[in-house]
């Protein structure tokens, strides 16, 4: 089983900590976030991992060199130093890595979870959608929307009420995304067909792409989901913590959860 860890972000919400160090190397329980994620994947049998890098890329690359000798896992690098590609563009750049025809894992470096990845992978193999997304009932600024069979049908901004639908569903189920994906390799053909870029306003009223190849996986899923099933995998019985904000690093309310997850995977 192969996996990709998204570790290229600038970590702007973690400043000033990320002024001199990438978010992926910030420590929780004395261990860099990236190492937590690698050990989590390794626990579930992932032996080959690719990590994308951009912000303080050289620090992450040096750290990966040490990881290779410390853990029984092969870690490669997808270098985005020249241009940050967002989640979708970053995955497409690393598409060469997923050449074995098997479903693979995509996850972020700034979360800790005890989600049973083996169970999620088995559920994906049973249903074989183009992608399976881990989702959970929790408070979030944005939700993914699903029909009664947990097929992705839309997205909702819980702050301003904006809704985008891939197809219409009455009373869709809103669940927060846990940034863990199981994806079929065929996704790359679909992304070529449905390539999504960030549009910006043009004086003539045209919709342009700000940077070719830069797009989010959420945008891609919403375009794909109408014709190709993208399924949700609900893991309400699992712990899940996100470290995208500086205040989450030393939150006393999550110390016991962090220790529980740490003990399981280290």
MOPE-V663254 format. One record per pair of residues at least 12 apart in sequence whose C-alpha atoms are under 8 Angstrom apart, sorted by sequence separation. I is the first residue (numbers start at 1). GAP is how many residues later the second one is. D is the distance in whole Angstrom. If there is no record, write none. Layout:
I,GAP,D ; I,GAP,D
This chain:
10,12,7 ; 11,12,6 ; 143,12,6 ; 144,12,6 ; 153,12,6 ; 154,12,5 ; 197,12,5 ; 198,12,6 ; 10,13,7 ; 142,13,7 ; 143,13,5 ; 153,13,5 ; 154,13,7 ; 197,13,7 ; 198,13,7 ; 9,14,8 ; 120,14,8 ; 142,14,6 ; 143,14,7 ; 152,14,8 ; 153,14,5 ; 197,14,7 ; 78,15,7 ; 142,15,5 ; 143,15,7 ; 153,15,7 ; 197,15,7 ; 7,16,8 ; 61,16,7 ; 78,16,6 ; 141,16,6 ; 142,16,5 ; 153,16,7 ; 197,16,7 ; 198,16,7 ; 7,17,6 ; 141,17,5 ; 142,17,8 ; 196,17,8 ; 197,17,6 ; 198,17,6 ; 140,18,7 ; 141,18,6 ; 156,18,8 ; 195,18,7 ; 196,18,8 ; 197,18,5 ; 239,18,7 ; 153,19,8 ; 196,19,5 ; 197,19,8 ; 195,20,8 ; 196,20,8 ; 57,22,8 ; 147,22,6 ; 239,22,8 ; 150,23,8 ; 196,23,7 ; 49,24,8 ; 51,24,7 ; 53,24,7 ; 57,24,7 ; 148,24,7 ; 196,24,6 ; 47,25,7 ; 48,25,6 ; 49,25,6 ; 50,25,6 ; 51,25,6 ; 52,25,6 ; 53,25,6 ; 54,25,7 ; 147,25,5 ; 148,25,7 ; 195,25,7 ; 47,26,5 ; 48,26,5 ; 49,26,5 ; 50,26,5 ; 51,26,5 ; 52,26,4 ; 53,26,5 ; 54,26,5 ; 55,26,7 ; 146,26,5 ; 147,26,6 ; 194,26,7 ; 7,27,8 ; 46,27,8 ; 47,27,6 ; 48,27,6 ; 49,27,6 ; 50,27,5 ; 51,27,6 ; 52,27,6 ; 53,27,6 ; 54,27,4 ; 145,27,6 ; 146,27,5 ; 48,28,8 ; 50,28,7 ; 52,28,7 ; 53,28,7 ; 54,28,8 ; 145,28,5 ; 146,28,7 ; 54,29,8 ; 145,29,5 ; 146,29,8 ; 191,29,7 ; 194,29,7 ; 54,30,6 ; 144,30,6 ; 145,30,6 ; 194,30,7 ; 42,31,7 ; 143,31,5 ; 144,31,5 ; 5,32,8 ; 35,32,8 ; 143,32,5 ; 144,32,6 ; 22,33,6 ; 143,33,5 ; 144,33,7 ; 22,34,6 ; 142,34,7 ; 143,34,7 ; 190,34,7 ; 21,35,7 ; 22,35,8 ; 25,35,7 ; 20,36,8 ; 24,36,7 ; 140,36,6 ; 22,37,8 ; 138,37,7 ; 139,37,7 ; 3,38,8 ; 21,38,8 ; 22,38,7 ; 52,38,7 ; 137,38,5 ; 138,38,6 ; 136,39,6 ; 137,39,6 ; 135,40,6 ; 136,40,5 ; 135,41,5 ; 136,41,7 ; 135,42,5 ; 136,42,7 ; 3,43,7 ; 134,43,6 ; 135,43,5 ; 1,44,7 ; 2,44,6 ; 5,44,7 ; 7,44,6 ; 8,44,5 ; 9,44,8 ; 10,44,8 ; 50,44,8 ; 133,44,7 ; 134,44,5 ; 1,45,5 ; 2,45,7 ; 3,45,7 ; 4,45,6 ; 5,45,6 ; 6,45,6 ; 7,45,6 ; 8,45,4 ; 9,45,7 ; 10,45,5 ; 133,45,8 ; 134,45,7 ; 1,46,7 ; 2,46,5 ; 3,46,5 ; 4,46,5 ; 5,46,5 ; 6,46,6 ; 7,46,6 ; 8,46,5 ; 9,46,6 ; 133,46,7 ; 134,46,5 ; 1,47,7 ; 2,47,6 ; 3,47,6 ; 4,47,6 ; 5,47,7 ; 6,47,8 ; 7,47,8 ; 8,47,6 ; 50,47,8 ; 133,47,6 ; 134,47,6 ; 4,48,8 ; 133,48,5 ; 8,49,8 ; 132,49,6 ; 133,49,7 ; 131,50,7 ; 132,50,5 ; 131,51,6 ; 132,51,6 ; 131,52,4 ; 130,53,6 ; 131,53,6 ; 130,54,5 ; 129,55,8 ; 128,56,8 ; 130,56,7 ; 131,56,8 ; 166,56,5 ; 130,57,6 ; 165,57,7 ; 166,57,6 ; 124,58,7 ; 166,58,8 ; 166,59,6 ; 167,59,6 ; 166,60,5 ; 121,61,7 ; 120,62,8 ; 178,62,8 ; 155,67,8 ; 154,68,6 ; 153,69,7 ; 152,70,8 ; 37,71,8 ; 108,71,6 ; 8,72,7 ; 37,72,6 ; 107,72,6 ; 108,72,7 ; 153,72,7 ; 44,73,6 ; 106,73,8 ; 107,73,5 ; 152,73,6 ; 153,73,7 ; 37,74,8 ; 44,74,6 ; 106,74,6 ; 107,74,6 ; 9,75,8 ; 34,75,5 ; 37,75,7 ; 105,75,7 ; 106,75,5 ; 8,76,7 ; 33,76,6 ; 34,76,7 ; 36,76,7 ; 105,76,6 ; 106,76,6 ; 9,77,8 ; 33,77,6 ; 105,77,5 ; 106,77,7 ; 152,77,7 ; 33,78,8 ; 104,78,6 ; 105,78,6 ; 151,78,6 ; 152,78,5 ; 103,79,6 ; 104,79,5 ; 151,79,6 ; 152,79,6 ; 103,80,5 ; 104,80,7 ; 151,80,4 ; 152,80,7 ; 6,81,7 ; 103,81,4 ; 104,81,8 ; 150,81,6 ; 151,81,6 ; 102,82,7 ; 103,82,6 ; 150,82,5 ; 101,83,8 ; 102,83,7 ; 150,83,8 ; 6,84,8 ; 101,84,6 ; 24,85,6 ; 24,86,7 ; 99,86,8 ; 146,86,7 ; 4,87,8 ; 23,87,7 ; 98,87,7 ; 95,93,7 ; 2,96,7 ; 92,96,7 ; 133,97,8 ; 135,97,6 ; 130,98,7 ; 131,98,7 ; 132,98,6 ; 133,98,6 ; 134,98,6 ; 135,98,6 ; 136,98,6 ; 92,99,8 ; 129,99,7 ; 130,99,6 ; 131,99,5 ; 132,99,5 ; 133,99,5 ; 134,99,5 ; 135,99,5 ; 136,99,6 ; 137,99,6 ; 4,100,8 ; 6,100,8 ; 129,100,5 ; 130,100,6 ; 131,100,6 ; 132,100,6 ; 133,100,6 ; 134,100,6 ; 135,100,6 ; 136,100,5 ; 1,101,7 ; 2,101,8 ; 3,101,5 ; 4,101,6 ; 5,101,6 ; 6,101,6 ; 7,101,7 ; 129,101,6 ; 132,101,6 ; 134,101,7 ; 135,101,8 ; 1,102,8 ; 2,102,5 ; 3,102,4 ; 4,102,5 ; 5,102,5 ; 6,102,5 ; 7,102,6 ; 129,102,7 ; 1,103,6 ; 2,103,6 ; 3,103,6 ; 4,103,6 ; 5,103,5 ; 6,103,6 ; 1,104,8 ; 3,104,8 ; 5,104,6 ; 123,110,8 ; 120,113,7 ; 115,120,7 ; 116,122,8 ; 115,123,5 ; 89,124,5 ; 90,124,8 ; 114,124,6 ; 115,124,7 ; 89,125,5 ; 113,125,7 ; 114,125,6 ; 115,125,8 ; 88,126,7 ; 89,126,5 ; 113,126,5 ; 114,126,7 ; 88,127,5 ; 89,127,7 ; 113,127,4 ; 85,128,7 ; 86,128,6 ; 87,128,7 ; 88,128,5 ; 112,128,6 ; 113,128,6 ; 85,129,5 ; 86,129,6 ; 87,129,5 ; 88,129,4 ; 111,129,7 ; 112,129,5 ; 84,130,8 ; 85,130,7 ; 86,130,6 ; 87,130,6 ; 111,130,6 ; 112,130,7 ; 111,131,4 ; 88,132,7 ; 110,132,6 ; 111,132,6 ; 110,133,5 ; 110,134,6 ; 112,146,8 ; 114,147,6 ; 113,148,7 ; 112,149,7 ; 114,150,8 ; 28,221,7 ; 43,222,6 ; 40,225,6 ; 36,226,8 ; 39,226,6 ; 39,227,7 ; 29,229,7 ; 36,229,8 ; 14,230,7 ; 29,230,7 ; 13,231,7 ; 14,231,5 ; 15,231,7 ; 13,232,5 ; 14,232,5 ; 11,233,7 ; 13,233,6 ; 29,233,8
